[in-house]
Amino acid sequence: MVNIQLTDTSLEALDSLIGDTFVSFECEGLHQDGTYGYLLLQTNRHRLQISNIQQELPGFDMFGDFPLLTCNMLKDHESFAPFKEQPLKKYPLYGTITDVDVINDHIQVPDTPQPICRTEAIDFHTDDGSVIVRVGPLFSEDLFITINDDGTSIPTPTTIADEWKEYPRDQVKVQRVTSSISSVTDSKKA
């Protein structure tokens, strides 16, 4: 399996947000609900940087560098300034986080013996609705954030399969797995 899913460190960071209240998110600006590469989620207790930046993936020679979704907690004294020349914009968010779902796609591409497992989205459930952060299309470093859309902003497995096709006749299979962060982190602790 080629694993480009969230790391254990990212999952633990997401788990630590349960019970926090959203305050805002920051990014270089939104264009059709999307921003390039980085965004900062701020809660009453934490600052979480989410990034989707191309990295070299060892053992993944098929494409070279590939965008990798990561989540990192920032300390209060750490600045969030991914683009020195670009001013950041702050947008309000509301609700207390009650759970977090991670949406992973298992993608079987022709001529590749192992499936590619990629995190597609993070769905923050709150007492005021949901906040979804998802990656952009294949090879895109964009991040998209939507509020209260009941998951319709996440591309379907059929759309994902079409993105991975090199030729129209290629048979690409996508299996979507949605997991609650509490069940994922509990199983890692056991």
Secondary structure, DSSP 4 states (H G I P E B T S, - for coil): -EEESPPHHHHHHHHTTTT-BEEEEEES--BTTEEESEEEEEESS-EEEEEEEEEE-TT-TTTSEEEEEEEEEE-TTS---S-TTS--EEEE---BEEEEEEEEEEEE-TT-SS-EEEEEEEEEEETTEEEEEEE-STT--EEEEEES-TTTTSPPHHHHHHHH-SSTT---EEEEEEEEHHHHHHHHH-
